[in-house]
Amino acid sequence: MAQKDGLPFLLFMFLSMLLSQSDCGPIAGPVDASDTTAQKGIVEEVANYRDVANKIIDLAVYGAAQNRSYRRLSKFTDTIGNRVSGSHNLEMAIDYMFNATKEDGFDVHLEPVKIPHWVRGKESAEMILPRAKNLAMLGLGSSVGTPPEGIEAQVLVVKSFEELKQRGKEAEGKIVVFNQPFVNYDETVAYRSKGASEAAKLGAVATLIRSITPFSINSPHTGWQDYEVGVKHIPTACITIEDAELMWRMAQRGQVIVVRLKMEAKTLPDADSFNTVVEIKGWQYPDQVVLLSGHLDSWDVGEGAMDDGGGAMISWEVLSLIRDLGLRPRRTLRTVFWTAEEPGGIGGQQYFDQHKVNLSNFNMVMESDLGTFTPVALQFTGTPAARKVMQEVVKLLAPINATTLETHGEGTDISPFINAGVPAASLHVEDSRYFWFHHTEGDTMTVQNPHEMNLCSALWAVVAYVVADLESMLPR
Amino acid sequence: MAQKDGLPFLLFMFLSMLLSQSDCGPIAGPVDASDTTAQKGIVEEVANYRDVANKIIDLAVYGAAQNRSYRRLSKFTDTIGNRVSGSHNLEMAIDYMFNATKEDGFDVHLEPVKIPHWVRGKESAEMILPRAKNLAMLGLGSSVGTPPEGIEAQVLVVKSFEELKQRGKEAEGKIVVFNQPFVNYDETVAYRSKGASEAAKLGAVATLIRSITPFSINSPHTGWQDYEVGVKHIPTACITIEDAELMWRMAQRGQVIVVRLKMEAKTLPDADSFNTVVEIKGWQYPDQVVLLSGHLDSWDVGEGAMDDGGGAMISWEVLSLIRDLGLRPRRTLRTVFWTAEEPGGIGGQQYFDQHKVNLSNFNMVMESDLGTFTPVALQFTGTPAARKVMQEVVKLLAPINATTLETHGEGTDISPFINAGVPAASLHVEDSRYFWFHHTEGDTMTVQNPHEMNLCSALWAVVAYVVADLESMLPR
């Protein structure tokens, strides 16, 4: 996942929750006799899928498909490695998945997308004073580089944007080091995305941001950052928790800290890329779609196994499971492997722009981009009426202990659909360590577990198949 | 801590346990009336230290000394950085601690030690086939280097020494990658210490060992290794869990893997160094000693805060606490900061050789080298009679919930004393993450916690002071 979701999305979620709890307002009408009848109908209709749900779960978790999504993921990531937006590796990854899903027997096509092409180049950060020390670092996506000789400057260490403002006069000509504590990702990521511009407004020459993570083994985390329009672009990188704390302690002692930062980072013209679209056509309403997705691009470190190879692979696995069982739903199951999620949901946004004319045909959109560890719940955004249907659907997941339906489905790539009112689902997994590995060299197959991926695949398949096969589309 | 403890030590422990449980044999005689009287005497004698123990604990955990050992450690590690055997940094560290303890008001002197001087130099490992990938690595202490152009060879991946033997004919001319699972440190470290020689016997040209850790964020762990006499010395380094597993998966698929290893590592002539000895002289028996210790050297990565800056600092803190309270025990409290523990307890061994003529004066030896996290128990090696005394001493630790006495005190530097029958104590802490950081760039102040260090200091001080002040030395 990337850093975008942001305030408009959260506001939408909040309003949805309010409405879903109030039983009134423009979406949820008062309960009347026909509603009750309809509700009784949907309970029975969904309950009739118990056998097929059990078959899907058995096949995915205990049957011939066991560990298939893990094997596919390991072969894919081991073969390609990481796949940053604009890179040759991402092109290879798209080719790989096009061919692999075609060989698996599916209809697959590519839809063009223009994507950012930022290149890291060589980079280093070195503490010169009070003593020589290499600082592990990763430049941030979209950062400008330094001059070839680097930027050598005194450091100002702050713990918050507030402290930066209070000490604004000290920032001129300095490298600002942000040593903000980790609260949670959505809140703390603001330092990564806005730190450079906030410091540049005060005359800073570069920024080094403490990595956005609760835990570190001297491991820097990269990620996208956003220059504010009209503010000077200064180089920006993440350093480790350890080194941010080290410099903070030194500053507290009144020591003068000098750092030399070298970054070759640059942005090239946008590159040509593709969303990869794989389908099982619906037998009755082929134009109506349940969309499942994950993103194929990753950062240029690690293997992008967790973010988001796993999400892509379980979304492919759904189609394989349904096909293996000889099933075909009323509506189309469409798996999309997004390109260029990390620079801010570029693939998802362009897909939405190209398809929004048919918005009413999108029954539900799903994205898995928060890890494929043990699933604990389905996250869902939709009207109260749609939620009532989904409450029945998740009951089918009792065999894998994932019958909880939570509020707000999320996903950078599907957020344009969510904002347009399309029902949306995402996967809530046991993710306590997700941000330890996120955007680091540690995002590899070693963090993935075949059984956990089986469970995710089973959940994803049951939800997608049943929603695609119900007599009616989810109510808006 | 380093890798040495080994089989002779374990054998000794096992025999000690047998004897302590059997109530017979040369050490533990049958209980008679005089034993019972003596036991009653020691119960009362130790119980009389309750007030002084509480004062020590209050001062260390809640009083003016609160967080002092943490502050000292952070200033020390932030100022010096890491301190590998033979390095200028280690010389600076010894100077620093000599001056700091002198300024703190103690008698301090240096005792010369000849120590190994291994230098890492530049190093890299790169996978060439089946695809280009940088492999995070750390050469192992005492390893030879490669030729300047490196060693480029096909890889043989094995999971165990047994598999290596079974596939012995495949090793000729290859780089052997050990992808052994982590069982526990004492068992699994054999791959690091013996892997190179075992592979060299079969004609391998280099070895890459999966780091000895249960957890990784692509973090390689260094450590000492031992060439077997008469076996060719080949370059050896640790790689990450992630890359060892990656190459194992590739090998399982039948892919040819080629790696290029470059290491400038070399061993220089032994260097001059010192154990640092700081004392509070006993008022009644100044020649009789309770020795407390930690080691000042570290690996050449991270800050050596956990291994073993923390152990050194709490051993200094004991003297400061006792002095602050105006106490002076009957026997001498001697804090020793060992040099060159990591290459195999060099400082400890030479100290033992120089002082073994006075072995009977060493009342108890203590080493903290397993972390200074929340203390849970005192580990102790000694006769059953000595253990009965220590059972009473640990009761004084009730205010900090550390009244458990466990078998076998340990510590690389004090092991010569233990093998010679001197009572020995070490600190058992909540160390579930110790080996995550051990010998990595992640061994920094970030893993240390001031309150936990206060608790360790309190325990260490109560035990050392009371044992040094009892009317009699611990029975042998």
Chai-1 contact restraints between the chains, C-beta under 6 A:
chainA,res_idxA,chainB,res_idxB,connection_type,confidence,min_distance_angstrom,max_distance_angstrom,comment,restraint_id
A,S74,B,R249,contact,1.0,0.0,6.0,A-B,restraint_1
A,D78,B,R249,contact,1.0,0.0,6.0,A-B,restraint_2
A,I217,B,I217,contact,1.0,0.0,6.0,A-B,restraint_3
A,I217,B,S219,contact,1.0,0.0,6.0,A-B,restraint_4
A,I217,B,G442,contact,1.0,0.0,6.0,A-B,restraint_5
A,N218,B,E441,contact,1.0,0.0,6.0,A-B,restraint_6
A,N218,B,G442,contact,1.0,0.0,6.0,A-B,restraint_7
A,S219,B,I217,contact,1.0,0.0,6.0,A-B,restraint_8
A,I241,B,T446,contact,1.0,0.0,6.0,A-B,restraint_9
A,E242,B,T444,contact,1.0,0.0,6.0,A-B,restraint_10
A,E242,B,T446,contact,1.0,0.0,6.0,A-B,restraint_11
A,E245,B,T446,contact,1.0,0.0,6.0,A-B,restraint_12
A,R249,B,S74,contact,1.0,0.0,6.0,A-B,restraint_13
A,R249,B,D78,contact,1.0,0.0,6.0,A-B,restraint_14
A,E441,B,N218,contact,1.0,0.0,6.0,A-B,restraint_15
A,G442,B,I217,contact,1.0,0.0,6.0,A-B,restraint_16
A,G442,B,N218,contact,1.0,0.0,6.0,A-B,restraint_17
A,T444,B,E242,contact,1.0,0.0,6.0,A-B,restraint_18
A,T446,B,I241,contact,1.0,0.0,6.0,A-B,restraint_19
A,T446,B,E242,contact,1.0,0.0,6.0,A-B,restraint_20
A,T446,B,E245,contact,1.0,0.0,6.0,A-B,restraint_21
